[in-house]
Amino acid sequence: QVQLVESGGDTVQAGGSLRLSCTTSGIGITYGSSYCLAWFRQPPGKEREGVAGIYVGGGSTYYTDPVTGRFTISRDRATDTLYLQMTSLKPEDSAMYYCAASSAYGCYSGSWHTGKGQRMDYWGKGIQVTVSS
């Protein structure tokens, strides 16, 4: 069974940095050696949106326009932990952040972030990030 657990959420000032973590388990058993991991977020009163994705086994990373150049997605293979390093944070980055997993197709098809993440199969419960102005 796939489990995803986010941590690292906090309240930070605009311009600051924060790193989110997502511990994963059961993914290799479910998908094998190649799969897609991603971060999404849902600001208050708005729809869920993709933030960043990583193709495990393929090596590619993907970012949506609002975070390109500011956020970095990475994965520690030894601990099966997904990270999202966020810098130059803005108040509009305030949201619940979720990590999600899908088969590799979600990444290499480019569809991981479409339809509010409908391509993704498994989701964490989310973690709150608040950026104060």
N, C-alpha and C positions, 0 to 999 in steps of 0.2 A: 504494500500500500504506500502510495506516495504521500509524504508529509512535507509541508513547507512552513517554516516558522520565521517570521520577520522579527528583527530587533534593531535597536539603535535610534529609534525615533526620539525627537527632542524638540524644544523650542530654541531657536537661534535667531540672532539679529541678521537683518539684511546685509549681504556681503560676506557672511560667514560660510563655514563649511560643515558638512556632516557626512558620516558614512553609515549607510544602512547595511545590515547583514541579513541573509536568509539561509538558515540551515536546511539542508535538504536530505531526505532519506527515501529509499525505495525507488528512486528514479532509474537507476541502472537496471534494476530487475524489470521495470516496466517497459523501458524504451531501448535498452542496450547501451551501446557506447556513443551514440549520436542522438542528440535531442536539443530542444530549444528551451532556454530559460529567459525570463523577461521580468522587467519591472513595469508596473502600471501605477497610476495614481488617480484619485478621485477627489477633486476639490469640493468644498461644501456647495451644494446646490447645483453641481455640474455633473456631466457624464464622466465615466471612467475613460481614461486615455492612456495610450502607450507611452512609455518613457524611453526604455532601452531594452535591447535584446542581445543575447549571445548564443551563437551556434556552437554548442559543445560537440567536439568531434570534427567540426569544420573550421573553427577558429575565427569566424567573422563576428563582428559586433555591429549593432545597429542603434541609431538614435533618432528620435523625432526632433523636429525643428526647434521646439521651445527649449530644449536642453542641450543641443549640439554645442560642443565647445566648453560646456560647464560641467556636465556629468560624465562619469566614466563607469562602465559596467565591467566587472571582472569576476573570475571564479577561481577559488582555491581548490585544485584537484585533490589535494591530500585530505582536506576536511569536508569536501562536497559543500562548500559554503559559497553562496553568491553574494556579491557586494555591489553597492551603488555608491560611489564617491561623488558627492555633490559639492560644488564650489560656487562662489559668487551667487549665493542664494538670494532669491527675490521673494517678496511677499506672495506673489502669484504662484510660487512653488508650494505653498501651504496646501496640504492634502493628506488623505490617507494613502499610504503607499503599500502596494501589494506585490509580492513575487508570484510568478506563475510558471507552469511548465507545460510543454507539449511535445509531440514528436518533432523530429528534425524538420519535417515539412513546414512547420510553422515559421521557421527561420528562413530557410533557403527559398521558400516561395514568396517571402516578403509580406506574408499575410498575418504575421504574429500580432500586429498592433491594430488590425482593422476590426471594425464592428465591435468596438469596446472590448476587444480581447476574446471574441467568441471562438477563436481558433484554439485558445489555450484550454487544456484539460483539467489542470489542477491549480488550486489557488491557496495562498496563505490567508490568514485572517486579517492581515493588515496592521500597519503601525502608523501613528500620527506624526506628521512633521509640520511644525508651525514656524513660519518665518515672520518675525516682527519688524516693522518699519522704523 
